Amino acid sequence: MFDQIISLENLFSAWREFKKGKESKLDVQAFALNPENQIYKLHNELKNNCYRHSDYTTFYVTDPKLRTINKALVLDRVLHHAIFRVIEAVFEKKFIFDSYSSRKEKGTHKAVHRLRYFAWKLSKNNTRTVWVLKCDIRKFFDSVDHDILLNLIEKVIQEKDLIALLEEIIESFNTNQLKNEPRRGIPLGNLTSQLFSNVYLNALDQFVKRNLKEKYYIRYADDFVILSTDVKHLEKLIPTLAHFLKKELRLQLHSDKIVLRKFSQGIDFLGYVVFPYHIILRTKTKKRMLRKIRAKKYLLSGSEEDQQSFKQMVQSYLGILSHCRGAEIKKEIDKIIDS
């Protein structure tokens, strides 16, 4: 796999995939002036085992909560794509079906509909009470332990050169500033981090499915739910899950985000609120959506590029609304567009 990753064919394919939708970015434009020389240079560094990952540029985004994004240089990000293209399929075979983040044919909408499907199945067409335990892992991306992550990777991949390359990428970022303490954290800006997060939390998935024998379990990134008709059973799971996460993965459940409630009351999950007979958009998500459309409309110029960008934003939001009861919100969007 290492030879496949560093091949010129794979590196150039990774570059072509990486630049899609990013042509307006200044760093991508600069790289695009002479990509051949840089990719040949990267290939030789990898071949001679002298590649070193660059430092990161840090910036912040609100989506809706404030998140720290750490962005590597374009050359490193092209390499992330090259790695992902080759090793994704190897790990994909190890993942459970009901893990929905950063995987082909998965995503938030399928996770939400799977939750509703599970609830209906358990409730026997809404004739029994179903309880949902919803949990969140505290500062997950900042807390990933490098040694544990590498150990999990080495259970699947044995190639020394590839392990060394993955270690270089993992060790290029560290959120733990204390000396003699384990290095931690994976950056949100790396494509490889999406795969690493699934590798890391696959240990939790396997524990829940194989050891706890929970049939009705869904995970998206660091959010997960477990469904049952027995509320006492779900209550007992909370300390068990917390102990496993702390002992095996050095992670913590977010105590303020543990929710246990009846499905009939509505389950707030991945931007939607799921009820037995319908799905609605979370109020905060709705308000943020309308606010962004108004702001974009207000700043809209007459340029074709601006108009196209606005249309794409609206279509994206209409796509989100297609998965829930959204007729009234669509009317509000139409009013903003027509105003």
C-alpha positions in Angstrom: 0.0 0.0 0.0 2.9 2.4 0.7 4.2 2.1 -2.9 0.7 2.6 -4.2 0.2 5.8 -2.0 3.5 7.4 -3.1 3.2 6.5 -6.8 3.1 9.5 -9.1 -0.2 8.3 -10.6 -1.9 8.3 -7.1 -0.4 11.6 -6.1 -1.5 13.4 -9.2 -5.0 11.8 -8.9 -5.1 13.0 -5.3 -4.2 16.6 -6.4 -7.0 16.6 -9.0 -9.5 15.4 -6.4 -8.2 17.8 -3.8 -8.5 21.0 -5.9 -12.2 20.5 -6.9 -14.2 23.3 -5.4 -11.0 25.0 -4.0 -9.8 26.8 -7.2 -10.6 30.2 -5.7 -8.4 29.7 -2.6 -5.1 31.6 -2.9 -2.9 28.8 -1.6 -4.4 26.3 -4.0 -3.9 28.8 -6.9 -0.3 29.2 -5.9 0.2 25.4 -5.9 -1.6 25.1 -9.2 1.0 27.4 -10.9 3.5 24.5 -10.9 2.0 21.3 -9.3 4.3 18.9 -11.2 7.5 20.1 -9.5 6.0 20.0 -6.1 4.4 16.6 -6.5 7.7 15.1 -7.9 9.5 16.6 -4.9 6.9 15.1 -2.6 7.2 11.7 -4.3 11.0 11.7 -3.9 10.8 12.7 -0.2 8.4 9.9 0.4 10.5 7.4 -1.6 13.6 8.3 0.4 11.8 8.4 3.8 12.7 12.1 4.4 9.2 13.6 4.2 8.3 15.9 7.1 4.8 17.3 7.7 4.4 21.1 7.7 3.2 23.2 10.6 -0.5 24.2 10.8 -2.3 27.5 10.3 -5.0 28.0 12.9 -8.4 29.7 12.3 -11.9 29.5 13.7 -15.3 28.8 12.3 -18.8 28.9 13.8 -21.0 25.9 12.9 -22.9 26.9 15.1 -20.4 26.5 18.0 -16.9 27.9 17.7 -14.5 25.3 16.3 -10.7 25.5 15.9 -9.6 24.4 12.4 -5.9 23.6 11.9 -4.9 23.7 8.2 -1.8 22.2 6.7 0.0 23.3 3.6 -1.5 22.3 0.3 1.2 19.8 -0.4 0.5 17.9 2.9 -3.2 18.0 2.2 -2.7 16.5 -1.2 -0.7 13.7 0.5 -3.7 13.2 3.0 -5.9 12.6 0.0 -3.4 10.2 -1.6 -3.3 8.2 1.7 -7.1 8.3 2.1 -7.6 7.0 -1.5 -5.6 3.8 -0.7 -6.3 2.9 2.9 -9.9 3.9 3.3 -11.2 0.6 1.9 -8.9 -1.4 4.2 -10.5 0.1 7.3 -14.0 0.3 5.9 -14.2 -3.5 6.1 -13.6 -3.2 9.9 -16.3 -0.7 10.7 -19.9 -1.5 11.8 -22.8 -0.8 9.6 -24.3 1.9 11.9 -21.3 4.2 11.9 -22.3 7.2 9.7 -19.7 9.9 9.8 -17.3 10.4 6.9 -18.2 7.2 5.0 -19.5 6.6 1.5 -23.2 6.1 1.3 -23.7 7.2 4.9 -24.1 10.7 6.4 -26.3 12.6 8.8 -29.6 12.1 6.9 -29.2 8.3 6.8 -28.3 8.3 10.5 -31.4 10.3 11.4 -33.6 8.0 9.3 -32.0 4.9 10.9 -32.8 6.3 14.3 -36.5 6.6 13.4 -36.4 3.1 11.8 -34.9 1.6 15.0 -37.5 3.3 17.2 -40.4 2.1 15.1 -39.1 -1.4 15.1 -38.6 -1.5 18.9 -41.9 0.2 19.6 -43.8 -2.4 17.4 -45.4 0.4 15.4 -45.6 2.8 18.3 -47.4 0.4 20.7 -44.5 0.3 23.2 -42.5 3.0 24.9 -39.0 3.4 23.5 -36.3 5.2 25.4 -33.2 6.8 23.7 -29.9 7.4 25.4 -27.9 10.1 23.6 -24.3 10.7 24.5 -21.5 13.0 23.4 -17.7 12.7 23.9 -16.0 15.7 25.5 -13.5 17.5 23.2 -13.0 14.3 21.2 -10.6 15.6 18.4 -8.4 17.3 21.0 -8.3 14.2 23.2 -7.3 11.4 20.8 -4.3 9.7 22.3 -1.6 9.2 19.6 -0.2 6.0 21.1 -3.6 4.4 21.2 -4.5 5.5 17.7 -1.3 4.1 16.3 -1.8 0.8 18.1 -5.3 0.5 16.6 -3.9 1.3 13.1 -1.1 -1.3 13.6 -3.8 -4.0 14.2 -4.9 -3.5 10.6 -1.7 -2.3 8.8 1.7 -4.0 9.2 3.7 -2.2 6.6 6.6 -0.4 8.4 7.0 2.4 5.8 3.2 3.1 5.8 3.1 3.1 9.6 6.0 5.5 9.8 4.2 7.8 7.3 1.0 7.7 9.3 2.9 8.3 12.5 4.5 11.4 10.9 1.1 12.8 10.1 -0.4 12.0 13.5 2.6 13.3 15.4 2.6 16.6 13.4 -0.2 17.9 15.7 -0.4 17.9 19.5 -2.9 19.6 21.9 -1.1 18.4 25.1 1.5 21.0 26.1 2.5 19.2 29.3 5.9 17.6 29.3 6.1 13.8 29.8 2.4 13.5 29.0 1.0 11.5 26.1 0.7 13.4 22.9 -2.9 14.0 21.9 -5.2 15.4 19.3 -6.0 15.2 15.6 -6.7 18.4 13.6 -10.2 19.0 12.2 -8.7 20.3 9.0 -7.1 17.0 7.8 -8.9 14.6 5.6 -7.0 11.8 7.3 -8.5 12.9 10.7 -11.9 11.8 9.5 -10.6 8.3 8.9 -8.5 8.4 12.1 -11.6 9.4 14.2 -13.5 6.4 12.8 -10.6 4.1 13.5 -10.4 5.4 17.1 -14.1 5.2 17.8 -14.5 1.8 16.1 -13.1 0.5 19.4 -16.2 1.9 21.1 -18.5 0.6 18.3 -17.1 -2.9 18.7 -17.4 -2.8 22.5 -21.1 -1.7 22.3 -22.0 -4.3 19.6 -19.9 -7.3 20.7 -19.5 -6.9 24.4 -22.7 -5.1 25.4 -24.7 -6.8 22.6 -26.6 -3.6 21.9 -28.6 -4.0 18.7 -30.0 -0.5 18.4 -26.8 1.7 18.4 -26.0 4.5 16.0 -22.9 6.7 16.0 -22.1 9.8 14.0 -18.6 11.2 14.8 -18.5 11.6 18.6 -22.3 11.6 19.0 -24.0 8.3 19.6 -27.4 6.9 20.6 -28.7 3.6 22.0 -32.3 2.7 22.0 -34.2 0.3 24.3 -37.7 -0.3 25.8 -36.0 -0.7 29.2 -35.0 2.7 30.7 -33.3 1.0 33.7 -31.0 -0.9 31.3 -30.0 2.4 29.5 -29.3 4.1 32.9 -26.9 1.2 33.8 -25.1 1.6 30.5 -23.9 5.2 31.3 -21.2 4.3 33.8 -20.2 1.2 31.8 -19.7 3.4 28.7 -17.9 6.1 30.7 -15.5 3.5 32.2 -14.7 1.9 28.8 -14.0 5.3 27.2 -11.7 6.4 30.0 -9.8 3.1 30.4 -9.4 2.1 26.8 -9.5 5.3 24.8 -8.7 8.0 27.5 -11.9 9.8 26.6 -14.6 11.3 28.7 -18.4 11.4 28.2 -19.7 14.9 28.2 -21.7 14.9 31.4 -23.8 17.9 30.4 -24.8 16.2 27.1 -26.1 12.9 28.4 -29.8 12.7 27.5 -32.2 10.0 28.3 -35.8 10.5 27.1 -38.8 8.9 25.5 -38.7 8.7 21.7 -42.3 10.1 21.7 -40.9 13.4 23.2 -38.7 13.9 20.2 -35.0 13.2 19.9 -32.6 16.0 19.0 -30.0 14.4 16.8 -27.7 15.8 14.1 -29.6 19.0 13.5 -33.0 17.4 13.4 -35.7 16.5 16.1 -37.0 13.0 15.4 -40.6 12.2 16.4 -42.6 8.9 15.8 -44.6 10.4 12.9 -42.4 13.2 11.6 -39.0 14.9 11.6 -38.5 18.6 12.1 -35.5 20.9 11.8 -33.9 21.9 15.2 -35.0 25.4 16.0 -31.4 26.6 16.3 -30.6 25.1 12.9 -33.6 26.8 11.4 -32.7 30.2 12.8 -29.1 29.9 11.7 -30.2 28.9 8.2 -32.5 31.9 7.8 -29.9 34.3 9.2 -27.3 33.1 6.8 -29.6 33.4 3.8 -30.6 36.9 4.8 -27.0 38.0 5.3 -26.0 36.5 1.9 -28.9 38.2 0.2 -28.1 41.5 1.8 -24.4 41.4 0.6 -25.4 40.0 -2.8 -23.8 41.8 -5.8 -24.7 41.6 -9.4 -21.8 39.4 -10.3 -22.6 36.0 -11.8 -20.3 34.3 -9.3 -22.1 35.9 -6.4 -25.5 34.9 -7.8 -24.4 31.4 -8.4 -22.9 31.1 -4.8 -26.3 32.3 -3.4 -28.2 29.8 -5.5 -26.0 27.0 -4.3 -26.5 28.0 -0.7 -30.2 28.0 -1.0 -30.2 24.7 -2.8 -28.1 23.2 -0.1 -30.5 24.3 2.6 -33.5 23.1 0.5 -31.8 19.7 0.4 -31.6 19.7 4.2 -35.3 20.5 4.4 -36.2 17.7 2.0 -35.5 15.3 4.9 -38.0 16.7 7.3 -41.2 18.7 7.6 -40.0 21.9 6.1 -42.8 23.5 4.1 -43.2 26.5 6.4 -39.4 27.1 6.4 -39.4 27.0 2.6 -42.0 29.7 2.6 -39.8 31.9 4.8 -36.8 31.3 2.5 -39.0 32.3 -0.6 -40.0 35.5 1.2 -36.3 36.4 1.8 -35.4 35.6 -1.8 -38.3 37.7 -3.2 -37.8 40.6 -0.8 
